[in-house]
Amino acid sequence: MEYKYRTFTKFVSHLHLMATKGDTPPLGQTIAEKILSSRSGGPAHAGDLVVADIDYLMAGDAKGPKAVDIFREAGLPFRLDPAKCDLIIDHFVPAFDIRWASDHVKLREFASERSLNLFDAGSGVSHNLVTEEGRVGPGDLAVGGDSHVCTYGALNTMAVAVESGETASVFATGKLWFKVPRTIRVEFEGSLPEGVFAKDMALCLAEEVGLNGANYRAVEYGGPALAELTMEGRFTIANMAVDMGAKTGLMEVDEKT
């Protein structure tokens, strides 16, 4: 396999950022390929189409109610392990009209019907709940109805945002199809001087890559500057993968994870 790449460098104060961008390296597998291989039961490489088992589904009050409607209208069976799903009410709290109040009721009823865990209004922000409650972990494949599920990548979880139709499919099968993404490998080198934070690292990278520069790519983060960060800092960087158009963002496991 030919490996085409380019490298670029940029300085933010004393922070040196180096990123390698291009196709999947020919030797070994990327983190995304390893996870999709594991969950699909066979070798998965960039460009392949695979059907993979889902370890975790997050359905919030933005996309979740429509997913419930699709699931019910299609008369689908519910085959997802209830322990692998959370319904979370956090985006439209308090409900500002009857529509959102009705959607909240729909999620509460569906959680009761299917024995699903519900984080009701006031429990907290969805991505904080998922990570702090240990709902995902290293090597997991997760999907959720919010663009910033890529936050979970700081835990070495491949987390992909999906729409209501895909959520309904996971309810019915516990699986989902994926096109294995190519990977952009980012190495954060050096150390952070006073006044430079994880958000600066993420914004610097986003400026270099561009708004759509990582479309349908997995961004794989590493390097000594990243290793120095707290988990809060790592979540900040992973959270912004989608702001470059990325399918997901992923970090390696270490003692902090």
Stockholm file with secondary structure:
# STOCKHOLM 1.0

chainA/1-257         MEYKYRTFTKFVSHLHLMATKGDTPPLGQTIAEKILSSRSGGPAHAGDLVVADIDYLMAGDAKGPKAVDIFREAGLPFRLDPAKCDLIIDHFVPAFDIRWASDHVKLREFASERSLNLFDAGSGVSHNLVTEEGRVGPGDLAVGGDSHVCTYGALNTMAVAVESGETASVFATGKLWFKVPRTIRVEFEGSLPEGVFAKDMALCLAEEVGLNGANYRAVEYGGPALAELTMEGRFTIANMAVDMGAKTGLMEVDEKT
#=GR chainA/1-257 SS CCCCEEEEEEEETTEEEEEEEESCCSSSCCHHHHHHHHHHTSCCCTTCEEEEECSEEEEETTTHHHHHHHHHHTTCCCCSCGGGEEEECCSSCSCCSHHHHHHHHHHHHHHHHHTCEEECTTSCCHHHHHHHTTCCCTTCEEEESSGGGGGGGGGTCEEEECCHHHHHHHHHHSEEEEECCEEEEEEEESCCCTTCCHHHHHHHHHHHHCTTTTTTEEEEEESHHHHHSCHHHHHHHHHTGGGGTCSEEEECCCSCC
#=GC SS_cons         CCCCEEEEEEEETTEEEEEEEESCCSSSCCHHHHHHHHHHTSCCCTTCEEEEECSEEEEETTTHHHHHHHHHHTTCCCCSCGGGEEEECCSSCSCCSHHHHHHHHHHHHHHHHHTCEEECTTSCCHHHHHHHTTCCCTTCEEEESSGGGGGGGGGTCEEEECCHHHHHHHHHHSEEEEECCEEEEEEEESCCCTTCCHHHHHHHHHHHHCTTTTTTEEEEEESHHHHHSCHHHHHHHHHTGGGGTCSEEEECCCSCC
//
